[in-house]
């Protein structure tokens, strides 16, 4: 299989789909998001079955409990993904909103309007729910997205992507607006990061090592951060016994999640 050719074709189709998606009405986007939420709940057994393949591989590979926790699609996680889709559906549509307007000395009116970026490539680790979060936000903002999750979640991510794309097709929206890289080989990422003619921006989500690797290899602009930002500030007049319990809980309750204290 020619990975480079396949990845380039996914990106080419995403570019075409993005042009169509940028003109889709708010009502159609919101309806698709709500149907996606229902579909995840209807297909929870299918999702958990595909997720079990990833969990079995992770356990054989000796991944940590925290990593396996991040990887698991429980009923609670699936319900949270569906709730997230509904929340995005109820957010204001940013597309076409004029956020500033001023008149130049010569009388010319100059404004700033929010428009879609085009095609966003998102590279992330472990957590399959990111597939839903990223797809939902990009759809609502009129952007096509190409998703490349971690190899440890390949079955889960592809299953989620298949359901989301099914809904796009049923709702007469461009299916390729949500593209998934079906390869675990790192060559796919290297190719993706060179496709500046199709992809407008790359967003890496994960640890510092991943983010630096993406920045170093990408020919495409990257929206990035290197360090975590989950901190607790304790006021001098705080109840220190309570503060100690809060800090301990914030760090050790679920160290695998993104909002665990640094």
Long-range contacts (C-beta under 8 A, 24 or more apart in sequence): 3-183, 3-185, 3-187, 3-188, 3-191, 4-187, 4-191, 6-182, 6-183, 7-181, 7-183, 7-188, 7-191, 7-192, 7-195, 8-191, 8-195, 8-198, 10-146, 10-176, 10-179, 10-180, 10-181, 11-119, 11-121, 11-146, 11-179, 11-192, 11-195, 11-198, 11-199, 12-198, 13-176, 13-179, 14-119, 14-144, 14-145, 14-146, 14-176, 14-177, 14-179, 14-198, 14-199, 15-118, 15-119, 15-144, 15-198, 15-199, 16-174, 16-176, 17-144, 17-174, 17-175, 17-176, 17-177, 18-116, 18-118, 18-119, 18-142, 18-143, 18-144, 18-177, 20-174, 20-177, 21-116, 21-139, 21-142, 21-143, 21-144, 21-173, 21-174, 21-177, 22-95, 22-115, 22-116, 22-118, 22-142, 22-143, 24-142, 24-173, 26-93, 26-95, 28-171, 28-173, 29-89, 29-93, 29-139, 29-140, 29-142, 29-173, 30-89, 30-90, 30-93, 30-140, 31-171, 32-139, 32-167, 32-168, 32-171, 32-173, 33-85, 33-86, 33-88, 33-89, 33-136, 33-139, 33-140, 34-85, 34-86, 34-89, 35-167, 35-170, 35-171, 36-85, 36-132, 36-136, 36-163, 36-164, 36-167, 37-81, 37-82, 37-83, 37-85, 37-86, 37-89, 38-82, 39-163, 39-164, 39-166, 39-167, 40-78, 40-81, 40-82, 40-85, 40-132, 40-160, 40-163, 41-78, 41-79, 41-82, 43-163, 44-75, 44-78, 46-159, 46-163, 47-73, 47-78, 47-156, 47-159, 47-160, 47-163, 48-73, 48-74, 48-75, 48-78, 50-155, 50-156, 50-158, 50-159, 51-128, 51-155, 51-156, 51-159, 53-155, 54-128, 54-152, 54-153, 54-154, 54-155, 54-156, 57-152, 58-152, 61-152, 63-152, 64-256, 65-256, 66-254, 66-255, 66-256, 67-126, 67-152, 67-256, 69-254, 69-256, 69-257, 70-126, 70-127, 70-256, 70-257, 71-126, 71-127, 71-128, 71-152, 71-153, 71-156, 73-128, 73-129, 73-156, 77-129, 80-129, 81-129, 81-132, 81-133, 81-160, 84-129, 84-132, 84-133, 84-136, 85-132, 85-136, 88-136, 88-137, 88-139, 88-140, 89-140, 91-140, 93-140, 94-140, 94-141, 95-141, 95-142, 115-142, 116-141, 116-142, 116-143, 117-141, 117-143, 117-200, 117-201, 118-143, 118-144, 118-199, 118-200, 119-143, 119-144, 119-145, 119-146, 119-198, 119-199, 119-200, 120-144, 120-145, 120-146, 120-199, 120-200, 120-201, 120-202, 120-203, 121-145, 121-146, 121-148, 121-192, 121-193, 121-199, 121-201, 121-202, 121-203, 121-220, 122-146, 122-147, 122-148, 122-202, 122-203, 122-204, 122-205, 123-148, 123-189, 123-192, 123-202, 123-203, 123-204, 123-205, 123-206, 123-210, 123-214, 124-148, 124-149, 124-150, 124-204, 124-205, 124-206, 125-149, 125-150, 125-205, 125-206, 125-207, 125-210, 126-150, 126-152, 126-153, 126-206, 127-153, 127-258, 128-153, 128-156, 128-157, 128-160, 130-205, 131-156, 131-157, 131-160, 131-161, 131-164, 131-180, 132-160, 132-164, 134-205, 135-161, 135-164, 135-178, 138-177, 138-178, 139-177, 139-178, 144-174, 144-176, 144-177, 144-178, 144-179, 145-177, 145-178, 145-179, 146-179, 146-180, 146-181, 146-192, 146-199, 147-178, 147-179, 147-180, 147-181, 148-180, 148-181, 148-188, 148-189, 148-192, 149-180, 150-206, 151-184, 154-182, 154-184, 158-182, 189-214, 189-217, 190-217, 193-217, 193-218, 193-219, 193-220, 194-219, 195-220, 196-220, 227-262, 228-262, 229-262, 230-258, 230-259, 230-260, 230-261, 230-262, 231-261, 231-262, 232-261
